[in-house]
Amino acid sequence: MFATLSDRLADTFKNLRGKGKLSEADIDATAREIRIALLEADVALPVVKEFVAAVKDRARGEEVSGALNPAQQVVKIVNDELVSILGGETRRLRYAKTGPTVIMLAGLQGAGKTTLAAKLALWLKEQGKTPILVAADLQRPNAVQQLQVNGERVGVPVFAPEAGNGVGDPVAVARASVEEAKRKVHDVVIIDTAGRLGVDAELMRQAADIRDAVQPDEVLFVVDAMIGQDAVTTAQMFLDGVGYDGVVLTKLDGDARGGAALSIASITGKPVMFASAGEKMTDFDLFHPDRMASRILDMGDMLTLIEQAEKAFDQEEALKAAEKLGTKGGFTLEDFLQQMQQIRKLGSMSKIMGMLPGMGQFRDQLENFDEREIDRIQAIIQSMTPAERDNPKIIDGSRRARIARGSGRQVSDVNQLVDRFFEARKMMEQMARGGGMPGMPGMPGMPGMPGLPGAGKRGKTKPQPKKAKGKRTSGNPAKAAQQAAAQKAAASERPANPFGSGEDVDYEKAAAALDLPQDFSKFLK
């Protein structure tokens, strides 16, 4: 979503690289580019003015003028200010001290409240809670049925005493849901309320009545991050008409400019608490302002990647794989297949790679990455026998042809996979033994990368400097005698060394003549 903003900011910071000191003109030019980037990203004008003023003020201060690398210091300032307008700190849910915690969802129709209710329920379930979903959207056609289907998908019960489709009292349903939660010992109640295509008096009154009836511990305003400046306007209207404690951003995986997401927290003063960035029920998590700012500046989001890996990876299997890497030939295609299947649990490869620092420059390649390529690799490996997976060296020509037929691929695809596997295994084994990253030039015993010094199996040896040639002596005895006499005459014309010669050199006298300390004489020896 923030691709355009990320690219503009990256281009802005490139102009600062290599400058040992930033002039007033440099700061003004950088501030102007940042202002244009934010406005193009649809960030609200008051937020842009405040942001740029803060960056310029800090850039003129001592933290930049006294920094070893002013350009990096400006990037840090922009990062800090982004974190600030995104809310500053991660805001977590407040749970009730007694009785069930009641969470009420509010927002316009189409923002994704019903789907988000199920995502929130699954997230709470993973936190060890026992949530219950409440179908209080009795206005939109089939809203109750949609919530029931989503509740079944995530394994969370749904309280739906009314069929909906314009029939029933949502306030009575919400009130009864709290008693139902107490009776069946659910510690969190998530109430899905009705929305409208636009803000109107009836919508506000119904949301306020539900709020007054259940006295929720948290009221979350659900907003579609793709609707631009209307998101800020709607957020302010709901804040004035109903009131809420936090914001939930949906559809962050969209291709809109995303400036509304940067504006809501700053305009309303309410923090963004959760973000949904995908269609899967697991594409939902806490909103971390610092991590989002890091993503916008193309510095990656390694903490989120690590957290997702901890959830998806089997620790025992990972340890076994690590142990096998320590032994030569221990890591097999079967292990490789299991590792690939665990990585698939993290989501799409393009999304995973996008969390790594500096991947913004490869955005086009990531967006065009064919996720089905992993399925094709799995098909090839699964077409092998257990013996072939354990020992790929036995895969000869006839076996490769059989594997290609079984997987619906070409023999060249099988060849490519096997060759890449051997190369990757060799590299991983070398790293597991502490040999460092293979392929780097200048490392003993390591093949060089193509196009770099040391390329090839053994690498080219460094050319030795040629020894200086001595004076030639003629093979003619007469000429040789003449050369020797000339050299002796030249030596006799040189002034004698005043400090002696050979073993009789007076180093103390030499140090005094050169105006050096007497202790320095030992260094002349």
Secondary structure, 3 states (H helix, E strand, C coil): CCHHHHHHHHHHHHCCCCCCCCCHHHHHHHHHHHHHHHHHCCCCHHHHHHHHHHHHHHHCCHHHHCCCCHHHHHHHHHHHHHHHHCCCCCCCCCCCCCCCEEEEEECCCCCCHHHHHHHHHHHHHHCCCCEEEEEECCCCCCHHHHHHHHHHHHCCCEECCCCECCECCHHHHHHHHHHHHHHCCCCEEEEEECCCCCCCHHHHHHHHHHHHHHCCCEEEEEEECCCCHHHHHHHHHHHHHCCCCEEEEECCCCCCCCHHHHHHHHHHCCCEEEEECCCCCCCEEECCHHHHHHHHCCCCCHHHHHHHHHHHCCHHHHHHHHHHHCCCCCCCHHHHHHHHHHHHCCCCHHHHHHCCCCHHHHHHHHHCCCCHHHHHHHHHHHCCCHHHHHCHHHCCHHHHHHHHHHHCCCHHHHHHHHHHHHHHHHHHHHHHCCCCCCCCCCCCCCCECCCCCCEECCCCCCCCCCCCCCCCCCCCHHHHHHHHHHHHHHHHHCCCCCCCCHHHCCHHHHHHHCCCCHHHHHHHC
